[in-house]
Amino acid sequence: MIEALRTARGVLRSMRIYYGGRPRNAAMGELYRQFIHPGDLAFDIGAHVGDRVACFRRLGARVVALEPQPALARSLRLLFAFDRQVTIEQVAIARQRGSVELMINVDNPTVSTASSDFIDAAKDAGGWREQRWTKSISVAAVTLDALIVRHGTPAFVKIDVEGFEAEALAGLSQPVAALSFEFTTIQRDVARAAIARCEALGYASFNAALGESQALVHPTWIDAAELRQWLTALPHEANSGDIYARFT
């Protein structure tokens, strides 16, 4: 009972953060309108509390949302219970189909992860030391390729899976028009591996947004080499953000 209350409190805290009102929604819409248009299909991989799902729906897209963390998946089903254009799958994403061990952060469910390296990197890192992953569960895992077979080719894929981003992209063999993946300054190597995978898939133009700013950092899109330089120079205090990839 106490654990359930702690998790519920963590979910509610995340909702207060990520459903930040009209200005944030407007900024998010401006950002994703570059990639998503009415009638498109979008994947939200690591949907957490569903703020991106809500944004993609406001833009007129059909959404497939993946969220393996049970408490967050239940929240998504409640939030989008009456929206037939949203499909919620309580599974993880990985380089191959099967199962993964999901390590649960009871007090902050949105940073639950399938990456033990992510937890190791967070242990002594500023801004992360207070986080604790105290239980684990086995969850089913699918690949991005399998999702495309099941649901169709999306116009945009957003990936936010707490240090498992390169693993997720390893399961994609057919590039989509555009995608994003989260990066952290405690695991720049994961971001570099994800950038390399994007290059292998044919993506040539990149950009980034810091934290929850909903604003692209670079006024013009840059190539992978410039992105790596920017990522290397980024101060630790920047903490996290999202990298965007497209073909031109």
Secondary structure, 3 states (H helix, E strand, C coil): CHHHHHHHHHHHHHHHHHCCCHHHHHHHHHHHCCCCCCCCEEEEECCCCCHHHHHHHHCCCEEEEECCCHHHHHHHHHHCCCCCCEEEECCEECCCCEEEEEEECCCCHHHCECCHHHHHHHCCCCCCCCCCCCEEEEEEEECHHHHHHHHCCCCEEEECCCCCHHHHHHCCCCCCCEEEEEEECCCHHHHHHHHHHHHHHCCCEEEEEECCCCCECCCCCECHHHHHHHHHHCCHHHCEEEEEEECC
